[in-house]
Amino acid sequence: MAVATRAVDDVTDEGTSEPAPVERQRRFPLAIWFVVALQAALMIGMTVLYPPYQEPDEVAHIDYVIAHRQGEWFDGPGERRYQAGVLRAQYLIPGIQFNQHVGGVTPLPRSARTSFDAMGTGKADTPFPNQMVQHPPLYYGLAAGFTYLLPNWSHQRFDIQIFWLRLLSVLLLLPVPLLIYRAAQQISPRQSLGLVAATVPLSIPLYLRTGGAVTSDALMILLGTVVVALLVKIAWGDLSRRTAFLLGLAWGAALLTKGFALSIPPAIALAYLIGANGSLRERVRRIWPGIAVAGGVGSAIGGWWWIRNLIVYGTVQPDGYSTLSDSVRQAGFGKDRTGGTDLNLLPNFFRLLGQRIWGSLGLVDGPSLDHWILFTMAILLVTALLFSLAIAHPRFAARGVLAGVESWTLGRAITLIVPALLMLVTMYYASRRIYLHGRQLSVIQVRYLLPALIGLVICVAVVAHVLAGRAARWMPLATLTATLMFVGASVYTVLDVEMSSNSPDRLQRLKDALHYVAGWAPFPAPVTALLLAAAGGVAVATLVVLAVMGARTEPVARPPAPRVLVGSESD
């Protein structure tokens, strides 16, 4: 396995010292492939843990994939009525989103399950339309095309049909750890930094659950990760036309997936400004071709959807429920209430967001680990992000604190954080607009920030390595160990509270939960047990690989701090 080396620092035209380009590894190390395999195993485990339709809006995503199979790509608000079979299948499964201890209900035998079409191809008798018409078509068209690759998909049992659609989400998110690792290589050739950054997302239950659900968020996370990974290359000095073109492709595809991609342009401009050298005027002169290429390609690919919305509906993104009467809306989502103010919104918004970063163990907020655990983890994340900005001060580099990450600067650190901040501002604006009109707190979902997760986890990895010092080689092993412990506690909580019976005996509750999960799993119990056992085996193997890597890696010594001489020898 090749070891990257760093050349002697160059001196730029402006007279400032910058690290010379680093010879990066061209191949991915064995350890990151184990992380990828572990992510896949955990996400497939989530497809088994949660019965069909349990992910919020999963029924709407499934139905809209079927709509695209039928050629319905451009429905307006209220125009897409659910297929009857899709909703009838949903009614067969106890919903765990708002219930506890559903494990006492016997799962429907597999022999009694049929396909969506067999349960009805007409329009469902419900006042609620499919609100997913408000989203662009890329994910739904891709998923519809994926179903055509599966022989006889439309005639398979509905739980098998849903499993294949969930598997698409697993496949879409497979490259994410590799993208995170490669982006981290732009910052430091140290394998441990990239492995820590790639492992942190596995500790977020919502990330794993998104990979095991039918949702357009899976594609948005992949595309957002690609976009931010390219921004890292740009901020670290790659201003080539090729990178700009690839950025335009990724951003354009993201625009055709979800509206949060509309918040990305300021991050693109910032990355280019940071990646160029010279005065502001010189930087603008150097970067405008790249910005023009990225902006032009992205707008041509995905901008037309949003322009169409403005022309047809008079708004950038129409409300999929805009055709509902007030009485029907309030019957489905709760009555409006007055008194919503900015003073009330601000603390409640961030309280709920902090609770959900590593929360949402079940489906929304319940069940949950103790809130003090979740808030502590959220506070540690914010602290790490702030510290990642602080250590960018030149004084840290001068004292050798940034050994291995000498290219870390304040502008580059900000570049990694800004995409998530832009999406957070977009989310806050959408939540505020609804809240001040008298409705409940909404749009506060951590999954909306996951497309920008790569920048945050790289910042966390940099801070972890600075704090760990010579012990940084053990950080991947420590991170994965803590991750698996937290995920294990989360899964146990879901089983004990949601999937179990209401037996007072904890062991019996766990047995009932496992029986319930195996009963609703798309495959027979032996296959289900094999999938879950495989996840455990991959986890153990990944721990072993990281332990061996840590033992074989030489610790990186920090250079001694420069001596400060008082006076001179002639004194």
C-alpha positions as CSV (number, residue, x, y, z in Angstrom):
1,M,0.0,0.0,0.0
2,A,1.6,3.2,-1.1
3,V,2.3,5.9,1.4
4,A,1.7,9.5,0.2
5,T,4.5,12.0,0.7
6,R,4.5,15.7,1.0
7,A,7.0,17.9,-0.8
8,V,8.7,20.9,0.6
9,D,6.5,24.0,0.9
10,D,6.5,26.3,-2.1
11,V,6.4,30.0,-2.0
12,T,3.6,31.6,-4.0
13,D,3.8,34.8,-6.1
14,E,2.3,36.7,-3.2
15,G,5.1,35.6,-0.9
16,T,3.0,33.4,1.4
17,S,3.9,29.9,2.2
18,E,1.5,27.2,0.9
19,P,1.9,23.4,1.0
20,A,3.0,22.0,-2.3
21,P,0.7,19.5,-4.1
22,V,0.5,16.2,-2.4
23,E,1.0,12.9,-4.2
24,R,-2.3,11.2,-3.4
25,Q,-3.1,7.5,-3.4
26,R,-4.7,6.5,-6.6
27,R,-6.3,3.3,-5.1
28,F,-8.7,3.1,-2.3
29,P,-7.3,1.1,0.7
30,L,-8.9,-2.1,1.9
31,A,-10.3,-0.5,5.0
32,I,-12.6,1.9,3.1
33,W,-14.1,-1.0,1.1
34,F,-14.9,-2.7,4.4
35,V,-16.6,0.5,5.5
36,V,-18.6,0.5,2.3
37,A,-19.6,-3.1,2.8
38,L,-20.6,-2.3,6.4
39,Q,-22.8,0.6,5.3
40,A,-24.5,-1.7,2.8
41,A,-25.1,-4.4,5.4
42,L,-26.5,-2.0,7.9
43,M,-28.8,-0.4,5.4
44,I,-30.1,-3.8,4.2
45,G,-30.6,-4.5,7.8
46,M,-32.8,-1.4,8.0
47,T,-34.9,-2.7,5.1
48,V,-35.6,-5.8,7.2
49,L,-36.0,-3.9,10.6
50,Y,-38.7,-1.6,9.3
51,P,-41.7,-3.2,7.6
52,P,-43.0,-1.6,4.3
53,Y,-44.5,1.9,4.4
54,Q,-42.9,2.9,7.8
55,E,-40.6,5.7,6.5
56,P,-42.4,9.0,6.5
57,D,-43.8,9.7,2.9
58,E,-42.7,6.3,1.7
59,V,-46.2,5.5,0.5
60,A,-46.1,8.7,-1.6
61,H,-42.7,7.9,-3.1
62,I,-43.7,4.4,-4.0
63,D,-46.9,5.6,-5.7
64,Y,-45.1,8.3,-7.6
65,V,-42.5,5.8,-8.9
66,I,-45.5,3.8,-10.2
67,A,-46.9,7.0,-11.8
68,H,-43.6,7.4,-13.7
69,R,-43.8,3.8,-14.9
70,Q,-47.2,4.8,-16.3
71,G,-45.8,7.8,-18.0
72,E,-47.2,10.4,-15.6
73,W,-44.2,12.7,-15.2
74,F,-45.7,16.2,-15.0
75,D,-48.8,16.1,-12.7
76,G,-49.8,19.4,-11.1
77,P,-50.9,19.8,-7.5
78,G,-53.9,17.6,-6.8
79,E,-53.7,15.8,-10.1
80,R,-52.1,12.6,-9.0
81,R,-54.5,10.3,-7.1
82,Y,-53.0,7.4,-5.3
83,Q,-53.3,4.0,-7.0
84,A,-55.8,2.0,-5.0
85,G,-53.5,-1.0,-4.6
86,V,-50.7,1.1,-3.1
87,L,-53.0,2.4,-0.3
88,R,-54.7,-1.0,0.3
89,A,-51.3,-2.6,0.9
90,Q,-50.5,0.1,3.4
91,Y,-53.7,-0.6,5.4
92,L,-52.5,-4.2,5.8
93,I,-49.5,-3.2,7.9
94,P,-49.8,-1.7,11.4
95,G,-48.2,1.7,11.3
96,I,-45.5,2.1,13.9
97,Q,-45.0,5.8,13.3
98,F,-47.6,6.8,15.9
99,N,-48.0,3.5,17.7
100,Q,-46.0,1.5,20.2
101,H,-45.8,-2.3,20.8
102,V,-47.3,-3.3,17.5
103,G,-45.6,-6.6,17.7
104,G,-48.7,-8.2,19.2
105,V,-50.3,-8.1,15.8
106,T,-49.7,-11.2,13.7
107,P,-48.0,-10.3,10.4
108,L,-50.0,-11.1,7.2
109,P,-48.8,-14.4,5.8
110,R,-46.6,-14.1,2.7
111,S,-49.0,-16.4,0.8
112,A,-51.7,-13.7,1.3
113,R,-49.7,-10.9,0.0
114,T,-50.2,-9.8,-3.7
115,S,-48.9,-7.2,-6.0
116,F,-50.0,-3.5,-6.1
117,D,-51.8,-4.1,-9.4
118,A,-53.6,-7.2,-8.1
119,M,-55.0,-5.1,-5.3
120,G,-56.3,-2.4,-7.6
121,T,-55.1,-0.2,-10.4
122,G,-57.8,2.4,-10.1
123,K,-57.8,5.6,-8.1
124,A,-57.9,5.4,-4.3
125,D,-60.9,6.8,-2.5
126,T,-59.1,9.4,-0.4
127,P,-59.3,13.2,-0.3
128,F,-55.5,13.4,-0.1
129,P,-53.6,13.6,-3.4
130,N,-50.0,12.5,-3.8
131,Q,-48.0,15.6,-2.8
132,M,-44.8,14.3,-4.4
133,V,-45.9,16.1,-7.6
134,Q,-44.1,19.2,-6.2
135,H,-40.7,17.5,-6.7
136,P,-38.7,17.2,-9.9
137,P,-38.8,13.8,-11.7
138,L,-35.2,12.5,-11.8
139,Y,-35.4,10.1,-8.8
140,Y,-38.8,8.8,-9.8
141,G,-37.8,8.3,-13.4
142,L,-34.6,6.5,-12.3
143,A,-36.5,4.3,-9.9
144,A,-39.2,3.5,-12.5
145,G,-36.4,2.6,-15.0
146,F,-34.8,0.4,-12.3
147,T,-38.0,-1.6,-11.9
148,Y,-37.8,-2.5,-15.6
149,L,-34.5,-4.2,-15.0
150,L,-36.2,-6.6,-12.6
151,P,-38.0,-9.4,-14.3
152,N,-41.8,-9.5,-13.6
153,W,-41.5,-6.7,-11.0
154,S,-45.1,-5.5,-11.4
155,H,-46.4,-9.0,-10.6
156,Q,-44.3,-9.7,-7.5
157,R,-45.7,-9.4,-4.0
158,F,-45.9,-5.8,-2.8
159,D,-43.4,-6.4,0.0
160,I,-40.9,-7.7,-2.6
161,Q,-41.6,-4.8,-4.9
162,I,-40.9,-2.4,-2.0
163,F,-37.7,-4.3,-1.1
164,W,-36.3,-3.8,-4.6
165,L,-37.1,-0.1,-4.5
166,R,-35.4,0.1,-1.1
167,L,-32.4,-1.7,-2.5
168,L,-32.1,1.0,-5.1
169,S,-31.5,3.5,-2.2
170,V,-28.9,1.2,-0.8
171,L,-27.1,1.2,-4.1
172,L,-27.4,4.9,-4.6
173,L,-25.6,5.6,-1.3
174,L,-22.9,3.0,-1.8
175,P,-20.4,5.6,-3.2
176,V,-20.9,8.1,-0.4
177,P,-18.1,6.7,1.9
178,L,-15.7,6.6,-1.1
179,L,-16.6,10.2,-2.0
180,I,-16.0,11.3,1.6
181,Y,-12.7,9.4,1.7
182,R,-11.4,10.8,-1.6
183,A,-12.4,14.4,-0.6
184,A,-10.6,14.0,2.7
185,Q,-7.5,12.9,0.7
186,Q,-7.5,16.4,-0.8
187,I,-6.9,17.7,2.7
188,S,-4.5,15.1,4.0
189,P,-2.9,11.9,2.6
190,R,-3.4,10.2,6.0
191,Q,-5.8,7.3,5.6
192,S,-7.1,7.6,9.2
193,L,-8.6,11.0,8.6
194,G,-10.6,9.8,5.5
195,L,-11.7,6.7,7.4
196,V,-13.0,8.7,10.4
197,A,-14.9,11.0,8.1
198,A,-16.4,8.1,6.2
199,T,-17.4,6.3,9.4
200,V,-19.2,9.1,11.2
201,P,-22.3,9.0,9.0
202,L,-22.9,5.4,10.0
203,S,-23.6,6.6,13.5
204,I,-26.6,8.6,12.3
205,P,-29.7,6.3,12.4
206,L,-31.6,8.6,10.0
207,Y,-28.8,8.2,7.4
208,L,-29.0,4.4,7.6
209,R,-32.7,4.4,7.5
210,T,-32.8,6.6,4.5
211,G,-30.7,4.0,2.7
212,G,-33.2,1.4,3.6
213,A,-36.3,3.3,2.5
214,V,-38.0,4.3,-0.8
215,T,-37.2,8.0,-0.9
216,S,-35.8,10.6,-3.2
217,D,-33.5,11.7,-0.4
218,A,-31.2,8.9,-1.3
219,L,-30.4,10.3,-4.7
220,M,-30.2,13.8,-3.3
221,I,-27.7,12.7,-0.6
222,L,-25.5,11.1,-3.3
223,L,-25.6,14.1,-5.6
224,G,-25.1,16.6,-2.8
225,T,-22.1,14.6,-1.7
226,V,-20.7,14.7,-5.2
227,V,-21.2,18.4,-5.4
228,V,-19.5,19.1,-2.0
229,A,-16.6,16.7,-2.9
230,L,-16.0,18.7,-6.1
231,L,-16.2,22.0,-4.1
232,V,-13.4,20.6,-1.9
233,K,-11.3,20.0,-5.0
234,I,-12.0,23.6,-6.1
235,A,-11.3,25.1,-2.7
236,W,-8.0,23.3,-2.6
237,G,-6.9,24.8,-6.0
238,D,-8.4,22.7,-8.8
239,L,-9.9,25.3,-11.2
240,S,-9.9,23.1,-14.3
241,R,-12.7,23.2,-16.8
242,R,-13.1,19.4,-16.3
243,T,-13.9,19.9,-12.6
244,A,-16.2,22.8,-13.4
245,F,-18.1,20.6,-16.0
246,L,-18.5,17.7,-13.5
247,L,-19.7,20.2,-10.9
248,G,-22.3,21.5,-13.4
249,L,-23.5,17.9,-14.1
250,A,-23.9,17.0,-10.4
251,W,-25.6,20.3,-9.5
252,G,-27.9,20.1,-12.5
253,A,-28.9,16.5,-11.5
254,A,-29.5,17.7,-7.9
255,L,-31.7,20.5,-9.3
256,L,-33.8,17.8,-10.9
257,T,-34.1,15.9,-7.6
258,K,-35.0,18.3,-4.9
259,G,-35.4,22.0,-4.3
260,F,-32.6,22.2,-1.7
261,A,-30.1,22.3,-4.6
262,L,-31.3,25.8,-5.3
263,S,-29.3,26.9,-2.2
264,I,-25.9,25.7,-3.6
265,P,-24.7,28.6,-5.9
266,P,-23.3,30.8,-3.1
267,A,-21.2,27.8,-1.9
268,I,-19.9,27.3,-5.5
269,A,-18.8,30.9,-5.7
270,L,-17.1,30.8,-2.3
271,A,-15.2,27.6,-3.2
272,Y,-13.9,29.2,-6.4
273,L,-12.8,32.4,-4.5
274,I,-11.0,30.4,-1.9
275,G,-9.3,28.1,-4.5
276,A,-7.9,31.0,-6.5
277,N,-4.8,33.1,-5.6
278,G,-4.1,36.8,-5.7
279,S,-6.2,39.9,-5.0
280,L,-10.0,39.8,-5.2
281,R,-9.9,41.3,-8.7
282,E,-7.4,38.7,-9.8
283,R,-9.4,35.9,-8.2
284,V,-12.6,37.0,-10.0
285,R,-10.7,37.1,-13.3
286,R,-9.4,33.6,-12.8
287,I,-12.6,31.9,-11.6
288,W,-15.3,33.3,-13.8
289,P,-14.7,30.7,-16.6
290,G,-15.2,27.9,-14.1
291,I,-18.3,29.4,-12.5
292,A,-19.7,30.1,-16.0
293,V,-19.2,26.5,-17.0
294,A,-20.6,25.0,-13.8
295,G,-23.5,27.4,-13.7
296,G,-24.3,27.0,-17.4
297,V,-24.2,23.3,-17.4
298,G,-26.2,22.9,-14.1
299,S,-28.8,25.4,-15.2
300,A,-29.3,23.8,-18.6
301,I,-29.7,20.4,-17.0
302,G,-32.0,21.2,-14.0
303,G,-32.9,24.9,-14.0
304,W,-35.7,24.5,-16.6
305,W,-37.8,22.7,-14.0
306,W,-37.9,25.6,-11.6
307,I,-38.4,28.1,-14.4
308,R,-41.4,26.0,-15.6
309,N,-42.8,26.2,-12.1
310,L,-42.6,29.9,-12.1
311,I,-44.4,30.1,-15.5
312,V,-47.1,27.5,-14.8
313,Y,-47.7,28.0,-11.1
314,G,-46.3,31.4,-10.3
315,T,-44.0,30.0,-7.6
316,V,-40.6,28.2,-7.5
317,Q,-42.1,25.1,-5.8
318,P,-45.8,24.6,-5.6
319,D,-47.5,23.1,-2.5
320,G,-48.5,19.5,-3.3
321,Y,-51.5,20.0,-1.0
322,S,-52.5,23.4,-2.3
323,T,-55.8,22.0,-3.6
324,L,-57.0,20.7,-0.2
325,S,-59.7,22.6,1.6
326,D,-58.9,24.0,5.0
327,S,-61.2,21.4,6.7
328,V,-59.6,18.5,5.0
329,R,-56.1,19.8,5.7
330,Q,-56.8,20.3,9.4
331,A,-58.4,16.9,9.6
332,G,-55.3,15.3,8.3
333,F,-52.6,17.4,9.9
334,G,-54.2,18.9,12.9
335,K,-55.9,22.2,13.6
336,D,-54.1,25.5,13.0
337,R,-53.2,27.5,16.0
338,T,-52.4,31.2,16.5
339,G,-49.6,32.8,18.4
340,G,-46.7,31.6,16.3
341,T,-43.8,34.2,16.6
342,D,-40.2,34.3,15.7
343,L,-39.3,34.4,19.4
344,N,-41.1,31.1,19.8
345,L,-39.8,29.6,16.6
346,L,-36.0,30.1,17.0
347,P,-35.4,28.1,20.2
348,N,-38.0,25.4,19.3
349,F,-36.5,25.0,15.8
350,F,-33.0,24.4,17.1
351,R,-34.2,22.3,20.1
352,L,-36.0,19.9,17.8
353,L,-33.2,19.9,15.2
354,G,-30.6,19.1,17.9
355,Q,-32.8,16.3,19.2
356,R,-33.1,14.8,15.7
357,I,-29.5,14.8,14.5
358,W,-28.7,11.5,16.2
359,G,-32.3,10.9,17.2
360,S,-35.2,9.8,15.0
361,L,-34.3,6.3,16.1
362,G,-37.8,5.2,15.2
363,L,-39.6,7.3,12.6
364,V,-40.0,10.8,13.9
365,D,-39.2,11.4,17.6
366,G,-40.3,8.2,19.3
367,P,-38.9,6.0,20.5
368,S,-35.8,7.9,21.5
369,L,-32.7,7.5,23.7
370,D,-32.5,9.9,26.6
371,H,-32.6,13.5,25.2
372,W,-29.6,14.5,27.2
373,I,-27.5,12.0,25.2
374,L,-28.8,13.4,21.9
375,F,-28.3,17.0,22.9
376,T,-24.8,16.2,24.2
377,M,-23.9,14.7,20.8
378,A,-25.4,17.7,18.9
379,I,-23.4,20.1,21.1
380,L,-20.2,18.2,20.5
381,L,-20.9,18.4,16.8
382,V,-21.3,22.2,16.9
383,T,-18.3,22.5,19.2
384,A,-16.2,20.5,16.7
385,L,-17.3,22.7,13.8
386,L,-16.4,25.8,15.7
387,F,-13.0,24.4,16.7
388,S,-12.4,23.4,13.1
389,L,-12.5,27.1,12.3
390,A,-10.4,28.1,15.2
391,I,-7.5,25.7,14.4
392,A,-7.3,27.2,11.0
393,H,-5.4,30.2,12.5
394,P,-1.8,30.3,11.2
395,R,-0.5,30.1,14.8
396,F,-1.7,26.5,15.0
397,A,0.2,25.6,11.8
398,A,3.3,27.4,13.1
399,R,3.3,25.3,16.2
400,G,3.0,22.0,14.3
401,V,-0.5,21.3,15.7
402,L,-1.8,20.7,12.1
403,A,0.7,17.9,11.3
404,G,-0.8,16.1,8.4
405,V,-3.4,18.7,7.6
406,E,-1.2,21.7,6.9
407,S,-3.4,22.9,4.1
408,W,-6.2,23.6,6.5
409,T,-7.1,27.3,6.3
410,L,-10.1,29.3,7.6
411,G,-11.5,29.9,4.1
412,R,-11.3,26.2,3.2
413,A,-12.9,25.2,6.5
414,I,-15.8,27.6,5.9
415,T,-16.2,26.2,2.4
416,L,-16.9,22.8,3.9
417,I,-19.5,24.1,6.4
418,V,-21.3,26.6,4.1
419,P,-23.4,24.1,2.1
420,A,-25.0,22.7,5.2
421,L,-25.6,26.3,6.5
422,L,-27.3,27.2,3.3
423,M,-29.6,24.2,3.5
424,L,-30.2,25.0,7.1
425,V,-31.3,28.6,6.3
426,T,-33.6,27.2,3.5
427,M,-35.1,24.8,6.0
428,Y,-35.6,27.5,8.6
429,Y,-37.2,29.8,6.1
430,A,-39.7,27.1,5.0
431,S,-40.5,26.2,8.6
432,R,-41.0,29.8,9.6
433,R,-43.4,30.4,6.7
434,I,-45.6,27.6,7.9
435,Y,-45.2,28.2,11.6
436,L,-46.2,31.9,11.4
437,H,-49.4,31.0,9.5
438,G,-50.6,29.2,12.6
439,R,-49.6,25.6,11.9
440,Q,-47.4,23.2,13.9
441,L,-43.6,23.1,13.7
442,S,-42.7,21.3,10.4
443,V,-39.9,21.0,7.8
444,I,-37.4,20.4,10.6
445,Q,-35.9,17.2,9.3
446,V,-32.2,16.3,9.5
447,R,-32.5,14.4,6.3
448,Y,-32.6,17.7,4.5
449,L,-29.0,18.4,5.7
450,L,-27.6,15.0,4.8
451,P,-26.7,16.0,1.2
452,A,-24.1,18.4,2.8
453,L,-22.9,16.0,5.4
454,I,-19.6,15.3,3.8
455,G,-18.3,18.8,4.7
456,L,-19.3,18.5,8.3
457,V,-17.8,15.0,8.9
458,I,-14.5,16.1,7.3
459,C,-14.3,19.0,9.7
460,V,-15.1,16.6,12.6
461,A,-12.3,14.2,11.4
462,V,-9.8,17.1,11.2
463,V,-10.6,18.2,14.8
464,A,-10.4,14.6,16.0
465,H,-6.9,14.1,14.5
466,V,-5.6,17.4,15.9
467,L,-6.8,16.5,19.4
468,A,-5.6,12.8,19.1
469,G,-2.1,13.8,18.1
470,R,0.1,10.7,17.8
471,A,-2.8,8.5,18.7
472,A,-4.7,9.6,15.5
473,R,-4.0,6.2,13.8
474,W,-6.4,4.6,16.3
475,M,-9.2,7.1,15.6
476,P,-11.0,5.0,12.9
477,L,-11.2,2.0,15.2
478,A,-12.4,4.2,18.1
479,T,-15.0,5.9,15.9
480,L,-16.4,2.7,14.5
481,T,-16.5,1.1,17.9
482,A,-18.5,4.0,19.3
483,T,-20.7,4.0,16.1
484,L,-21.6,0.3,16.4
485,M,-22.4,0.7,20.1
486,F,-24.7,3.6,19.4
487,V,-26.4,1.9,16.5
488,G,-26.9,-1.2,18.5
489,A,-28.5,0.7,21.3
490,S,-30.7,2.5,18.8
491,V,-31.9,-0.7,17.2
492,Y,-32.6,-2.3,20.5
493,T,-34.7,0.7,21.5
494,V,-36.7,0.5,18.3
495,L,-37.3,-3.3,18.9
496,D,-38.2,-2.9,22.5
497,V,-40.6,0.0,22.1
498,E,-42.1,-0.1,18.6
499,M,-41.8,-3.7,17.3
500,S,-42.4,-5.6,20.5
501,S,-45.6,-6.8,22.2
502,N,-46.7,-5.1,25.5
503,S,-45.5,-8.0,27.6
504,P,-44.0,-6.8,30.9
505,D,-41.1,-9.2,30.5
506,R,-38.3,-7.5,28.6
507,L,-36.9,-10.7,27.1
508,Q,-40.3,-11.7,25.9
509,R,-40.8,-8.3,24.3
510,L,-37.5,-8.7,22.4
511,K,-38.5,-12.2,21.2
512,D,-41.9,-10.9,20.1
513,A,-40.2,-8.0,18.3
514,L,-37.8,-10.3,16.4
515,H,-40.7,-12.5,15.5
516,Y,-42.7,-9.5,14.2
517,V,-39.7,-8.2,12.2
518,A,-39.0,-11.7,10.7
519,G,-42.7,-12.0,9.9
520,W,-42.9,-8.8,7.9
521,A,-39.5,-9.2,6.2
522,P,-39.8,-9.9,2.5
523,F,-37.9,-13.1,2.7
524,P,-38.3,-16.3,4.8
525,A,-36.9,-16.3,8.3
526,P,-33.7,-18.2,7.5
527,V,-32.8,-15.7,4.7
528,T,-33.6,-12.8,7.1
529,A,-31.4,-14.3,9.8
530,L,-28.6,-14.7,7.3
531,L,-28.8,-11.0,6.3
532,L,-28.7,-9.8,9.8
533,A,-25.9,-12.2,10.7
534,A,-24.0,-11.0,7.7
535,A,-24.2,-7.4,9.0
536,G,-22.7,-8.5,12.3
537,G,-20.0,-10.4,10.5
538,V,-19.0,-7.5,8.3
539,A,-19.0,-5.2,11.4
540,V,-16.5,-7.5,13.2
541,A,-14.4,-7.9,10.1
542,T,-14.2,-4.1,9.7
543,L,-13.2,-3.6,13.3
544,V,-10.4,-6.2,12.8
545,V,-9.2,-4.5,9.6
546,L,-9.1,-1.1,11.3
547,A,-7.3,-2.5,14.3
548,V,-4.6,-4.1,12.1
549,M,-4.3,-0.8,10.1
550,G,-3.8,1.1,13.4
551,A,-1.1,-1.3,14.6
552,R,0.8,-1.1,11.3
553,T,0.7,2.7,10.9
554,E,3.5,4.7,12.2
555,P,2.4,7.6,14.4
556,V,2.8,11.1,12.9
557,A,5.0,13.2,15.1
558,R,4.4,16.9,15.3
559,P,7.3,19.1,14.5
560,P,8.7,21.0,17.4
561,A,7.4,24.5,17.9
562,P,9.8,27.1,16.6
563,R,12.1,28.6,19.2
564,V,11.6,32.3,19.9
565,L,14.9,34.1,20.5
566,V,14.9,37.1,22.7
567,G,17.6,39.6,21.7
568,S,20.6,38.5,19.7
569,E,24.0,36.7,20.2
570,S,25.7,40.1,20.4
571,D,23.7,41.0,23.5
